[in-house]
Amino acid sequence: MELPCLAFHRCGRSTALFSASEQKRVTGTAAGDTEEILMNKVVCPTAQGHLLVRDPATAATFLCDPRNGTKTHLPPLRGVEHSVLVDSHCLLSGEPASPGCIVLLVEPGDTSIWYVRPGDDRWVKHDYDIGTMVLDYDEGLQEKEVICPMAACRGKFYFNSLGTELGVLEFCPGPVFSSIEIDDTIAADGSYGYEEDDKQGDVHLVESDGELYMVTLLCTNTRRDRIYGASVHRMDFAEGRWRKVKDLGGRVFLLSLFYFGASCSDGGGGHGLRKDCVYMVYPVKKAMLVFDAKEGTIEMRNLDDEVPASDKAFWLLPTNTQE
């Protein structure tokens, strides 16, 4: 099966695959065993290509390599509703076979994470407290801060890129939260720092070639699918600054809802995706945004009429060892 490709997922029922190059449904031998493996399952993608899969009937849980169907079995994931799991963010600290790899699940809109190491006999739930957000100063209304967005990079998990700090989660062996101070100075030439308007956008963190990037999509509506601007910054860990970039090192960034962000090579253009571009898929609108980081242009493309109704859309990617 040609990867990357798009997947349109109906929670616990089916996952339809679409070619990124031909914009057509992938069926039969071209789809391999992937659709059958994912049938009647709940699926969460990871940026490393592996899919977190749970059987609603038995709670059997495993990581699946979409190219060849290889499974890494995990303990049954219980205590997370299907409707929550399908919207959660799954991340890996490394390859599943690597020593000490952490499989991390971040619940949406909640202050809970779940984690496990392949070979463990159970998942561990951890309730975190990373501060509060003031909703109304006059009324004294506030709520707990939650993790979003998040990316795995260099064996750690980075989250919630704010103007003056970047959250860090590492496991030693349990979860330890900290933060990195960020220099929010804006250079006169725009080479580092980011404008106040950028902080109000839809933000995705992406790991690419061992570097951490931040993609900001500026939206005009609550469904967040009308985009009027975009930018990409790279974290300069030595200086503690977000540096604006005008290319992606020849790679492609692939985004989807619920803060998923991944990077892959352009593969010589064989999969129909252009290098140095960011792609974001919108399942309800049945459209895909293309932001060319070099040219600074934004295009919204309509997807094929055969795209089915779905709970979410995500990208099937080659695993890191297969790219």
C-alpha positions as CSV (number, residue, x, y, z in Angstrom):
1,M,0.0,0.0,0.0
2,E,1.3,3.4,-0.9
3,L,1.9,5.6,2.1
4,P,1.1,8.2,3.3
5,C,-2.6,7.9,2.6
6,L,-5.7,9.3,4.2
7,A,-8.0,7.3,6.5
8,F,-11.6,8.2,7.2
9,H,-12.6,6.5,10.5
10,R,-16.0,5.7,11.9
11,C,-15.4,4.8,15.5
12,G,-15.8,1.1,16.2
13,R,-17.1,0.4,12.7
14,S,-14.9,1.0,9.6
15,T,-11.9,2.9,8.3
16,A,-11.9,3.9,4.6
17,L,-8.5,4.5,2.9
18,F,-7.9,7.1,0.2
19,S,-4.8,7.6,-2.0
20,A,-3.1,11.0,-1.4
21,S,-1.8,11.0,-5.0
22,E,-4.9,9.9,-6.9
23,Q,-7.5,11.2,-4.4
24,K,-9.4,7.9,-4.8
25,R,-10.6,5.1,-2.5
26,V,-8.0,2.4,-1.9
27,T,-9.6,-1.0,-2.1
28,G,-8.8,-4.7,-2.7
29,T,-5.1,-5.8,-2.8
30,A,-4.0,-2.1,-2.9
31,A,-5.3,-1.7,0.7
32,G,-3.6,-4.9,1.9
33,D,-4.9,-6.2,5.2
34,T,-5.2,-2.8,6.8
35,E,-9.0,-2.2,6.4
36,E,-9.7,-5.7,7.6
37,I,-7.4,-5.2,10.7
38,L,-9.1,-1.9,11.5
39,M,-12.7,-3.1,10.9
40,N,-14.9,-2.6,14.0
41,K,-12.0,-1.1,15.9
42,V,-11.3,2.2,17.6
43,V,-8.1,3.8,16.1
44,C,-5.7,6.5,17.2
45,P,-2.8,7.3,14.9
46,T,0.7,8.2,16.0
47,A,3.3,10.5,14.3
48,Q,5.7,7.6,14.1
49,G,3.3,5.7,11.8
50,H,2.1,3.0,14.2
51,L,-1.6,3.0,15.0
52,L,-3.1,2.4,18.5
53,V,-6.0,0.0,18.0
54,R,-8.6,-1.3,20.5
55,D,-11.3,-3.9,19.9
56,P,-14.5,-2.5,21.5
57,A,-15.8,-6.0,22.2
58,T,-12.8,-7.4,24.1
59,A,-10.7,-4.3,24.9
60,A,-7.7,-6.1,23.3
61,T,-5.2,-3.3,22.4
62,F,-2.2,-3.2,20.2
63,L,0.0,-1.1,18.0
64,C,-0.3,-1.8,14.3
65,D,2.2,-1.1,11.5
66,P,-0.2,-0.1,8.6
67,R,2.2,-1.2,5.9
68,N,2.5,-4.9,6.8
69,G,0.0,-5.4,9.6
70,T,2.6,-6.3,12.2
71,K,1.2,-6.0,15.7
72,T,2.8,-5.0,19.0
73,H,0.5,-6.3,21.7
74,L,-0.3,-4.1,24.7
75,P,-2.3,-4.7,27.8
76,P,-6.1,-4.1,27.4
77,L,-6.9,-0.4,27.6
78,R,-9.9,-0.1,29.9
79,G,-11.4,3.0,31.6
80,V,-11.4,5.2,28.4
81,E,-14.8,5.5,26.6
82,H,-14.8,4.9,22.9
83,S,-16.0,8.4,22.2
84,V,-13.0,9.7,24.2
85,L,-10.4,7.4,22.8
86,V,-11.3,8.3,19.2
87,D,-10.5,11.9,19.9
88,S,-7.5,11.3,22.1
89,H,-3.9,11.9,21.0
90,C,-1.5,8.9,21.1
91,L,2.3,9.5,21.0
92,L,5.4,7.2,21.2
93,S,8.7,8.2,22.8
94,G,10.5,6.0,20.2
95,E,10.0,2.8,18.2
96,P,7.9,0.2,20.1
97,A,10.8,-2.3,20.1
98,S,13.3,0.2,21.6
99,P,14.1,-0.2,25.3
100,G,11.8,1.8,27.6
101,C,9.5,3.1,24.8
102,I,6.6,5.0,26.3
103,V,3.1,4.7,24.7
104,L,1.3,7.8,25.8
105,L,-2.4,8.6,25.5
106,V,-3.6,12.1,26.2
107,E,-7.4,12.5,26.8
108,P,-9.0,15.5,25.1
109,G,-10.2,18.3,27.4
110,D,-9.3,16.4,30.5
111,T,-6.4,16.4,33.0
112,S,-5.6,12.7,32.5
113,I,-3.0,10.8,30.7
114,W,-2.5,7.0,30.3
115,Y,0.8,5.4,29.6
116,V,2.4,1.9,29.2
117,R,5.6,0.4,28.0
118,P,5.4,-2.6,25.6
119,G,5.8,-5.6,27.8
120,D,4.0,-4.1,30.9
121,D,1.0,-5.9,32.2
122,R,-1.3,-2.8,32.6
123,W,-1.8,0.8,31.6
124,V,-1.2,3.5,34.2
125,K,-3.5,6.5,34.6
126,H,-2.0,9.7,35.8
127,D,-4.0,12.8,36.7
128,Y,-1.9,15.9,36.2
129,D,-2.1,19.6,37.3
130,I,-0.2,22.1,35.1
131,G,-2.0,25.2,36.4
132,T,-5.3,27.0,35.8
133,M,-6.7,29.3,33.1
134,V,-8.7,32.3,34.1
135,L,-12.0,32.5,32.1
136,D,-13.5,35.6,33.7
137,Y,-11.6,37.8,36.1
138,D,-14.7,39.7,37.2
139,E,-16.6,36.5,38.0
140,G,-13.5,34.6,39.2
141,L,-14.1,31.8,36.8
142,Q,-11.2,29.5,36.0
143,E,-10.5,26.0,34.8
144,K,-7.7,23.5,34.8
145,E,-5.1,23.8,32.0
146,V,-5.1,20.7,29.7
147,I,-2.4,19.4,27.4
148,C,-2.8,20.3,23.8
149,P,-1.0,20.3,21.5
150,M,1.8,17.8,22.1
151,A,4.7,16.2,20.2
152,A,7.3,13.6,21.0
153,C,10.9,14.8,20.2
154,R,14.3,13.5,21.4
155,G,12.7,11.0,23.8
156,K,10.6,13.7,25.6
157,F,7.1,15.1,25.1
158,Y,6.7,18.8,24.5
159,F,3.3,20.5,24.9
160,N,1.4,23.8,25.2
161,S,3.6,26.2,23.4
162,L,2.9,29.5,25.2
163,G,4.4,32.9,24.7
164,T,7.0,32.5,27.5
165,E,7.3,28.8,28.1
166,L,7.1,25.3,26.6
167,G,5.8,22.4,28.6
168,V,8.0,19.2,28.9
169,L,7.0,15.7,30.0
170,E,9.5,13.0,30.6
171,F,9.3,9.6,32.3
172,C,11.9,8.8,35.1
173,P,10.3,6.2,35.3
174,G,7.0,7.9,36.1
175,P,5.8,11.2,34.6
176,V,7.7,14.3,35.5
177,F,6.4,17.7,34.3
178,S,8.6,20.8,33.8
179,S,8.9,23.7,31.4
180,I,11.4,25.5,29.2
181,E,11.6,29.3,29.4
182,I,10.9,30.9,26.0
183,D,12.3,34.2,24.9
184,D,9.3,36.0,23.4
185,T,11.3,38.8,21.9
186,I,10.3,39.4,18.2
187,A,13.2,40.1,15.9
188,A,12.9,43.2,13.7
189,D,13.3,41.0,10.6
190,G,10.8,38.4,11.8
191,S,13.5,35.7,12.0
192,Y,12.4,34.7,15.5
193,G,9.5,35.2,17.9
194,Y,6.0,35.3,16.7
195,E,3.3,37.9,16.6
196,E,0.4,38.2,19.1
197,D,-2.1,37.2,16.4
198,D,-0.2,33.9,15.8
199,K,-0.9,32.9,19.4
200,Q,-4.6,32.8,18.8
201,G,-4.4,30.2,16.0
202,D,-4.9,26.5,15.8
203,V,-1.4,25.2,16.8
204,H,0.1,21.8,16.0
205,L,3.5,20.7,17.3
206,V,5.5,18.5,14.9
207,E,8.7,16.5,15.2
208,S,10.8,16.4,12.1
209,D,14.4,14.9,11.8
210,G,14.9,15.4,15.5
211,E,13.7,19.0,15.5
212,L,10.6,20.4,17.1
213,Y,8.3,22.6,14.9
214,M,5.2,24.6,15.6
215,V,2.6,25.1,12.9
216,T,0.0,27.8,13.4
217,L,-3.2,28.0,11.3
218,L,-5.1,31.2,11.7
219,C,-8.9,30.6,11.6
220,T,-12.0,32.8,11.1
221,N,-14.7,30.4,12.4
222,T,-15.4,28.1,15.3
223,R,-15.2,25.0,13.1
224,R,-11.6,26.1,12.5
225,D,-11.7,25.2,8.8
226,R,-11.6,28.7,7.3
227,I,-7.9,29.5,7.3
228,Y,-6.6,33.0,6.4
229,G,-3.0,32.7,7.4
230,A,-0.3,30.1,8.4
231,S,3.2,30.0,9.7
232,V,5.9,27.5,10.8
233,H,8.5,28.0,13.5
234,R,11.4,25.7,14.6
235,M,12.4,25.5,18.3
236,D,16.0,26.7,18.9
237,F,16.6,24.9,22.1
238,A,20.0,26.5,22.6
239,E,18.6,30.0,22.5
240,G,15.1,29.2,23.8
241,R,13.4,30.8,20.8
242,W,10.9,29.9,18.1
243,R,12.6,30.7,14.8
244,K,10.4,31.3,11.8
245,V,11.2,29.0,8.8
246,K,10.4,29.3,5.1
247,D,10.9,25.7,4.2
248,L,10.5,22.3,5.9
249,G,13.9,20.8,4.9
250,G,12.3,19.2,1.8
251,R,9.8,17.3,3.9
252,V,6.0,17.3,4.2
253,F,4.0,18.1,7.4
254,L,0.7,16.2,7.7
255,L,-1.9,17.5,10.2
256,S,-5.4,16.4,11.3
257,L,-7.9,17.3,13.9
258,F,-7.3,16.6,17.6
259,Y,-3.7,18.1,17.3
260,F,-2.1,15.4,15.3
261,G,1.0,16.4,13.5
262,A,3.6,14.3,11.6
263,S,6.5,14.7,9.2
264,C,7.6,12.5,6.3
265,S,9.9,12.7,3.3
266,D,8.3,13.8,0.0
267,G,9.3,10.4,-1.4
268,G,10.3,12.1,-4.7
269,G,6.8,13.3,-5.1
270,G,5.5,9.8,-5.8
271,H,2.7,10.0,-3.3
272,G,1.3,13.2,-4.8
273,L,2.4,15.5,-1.9
274,R,4.7,18.5,-2.5
275,K,7.8,19.0,-0.4
276,D,7.9,22.0,2.0
277,C,4.1,22.0,2.3
278,V,1.8,21.5,5.2
279,Y,-1.4,19.4,4.6
280,M,-4.4,19.6,6.9
281,V,-7.5,17.5,6.4
282,Y,-11.0,18.5,7.4
283,P,-13.4,15.5,7.4
284,V,-16.7,17.3,7.8
285,K,-15.9,19.8,5.1
286,K,-14.4,17.0,3.0
287,A,-11.5,19.3,2.1
288,M,-7.8,19.5,2.5
289,L,-5.7,22.6,3.2
290,V,-2.3,23.0,1.5
291,F,0.1,25.6,2.9
292,D,3.3,26.1,0.9
293,A,5.9,27.2,3.4
294,K,8.3,28.4,0.7
295,E,5.8,30.4,-1.3
296,G,3.6,31.4,1.6
297,T,0.4,30.4,-0.3
298,I,-2.7,28.7,1.1
299,E,-5.0,26.5,-1.0
300,M,-8.2,24.6,0.1
301,R,-8.8,21.5,-2.1
302,N,-12.1,19.6,-2.2
303,L,-11.7,15.8,-1.7
304,D,-13.3,13.1,-3.8
305,D,-17.1,12.7,-3.6
306,E,-16.6,9.1,-2.4
307,V,-15.2,10.3,0.9
308,P,-17.6,8.8,3.5
309,A,-19.0,10.5,6.6
310,S,-16.6,9.9,9.4
311,D,-15.9,10.7,13.1
312,K,-12.4,11.8,12.1
313,A,-9.8,11.7,9.4
314,F,-6.1,11.0,9.9
315,W,-3.0,10.0,8.0
316,L,-1.6,6.5,7.6
317,L,2.2,6.9,7.5
318,P,5.2,4.7,7.0
319,T,6.8,3.8,10.3
320,N,10.1,5.4,11.0
321,T,12.1,2.3,10.1
322,Q,10.4,2.0,6.7
323,E,10.4,5.6,5.4
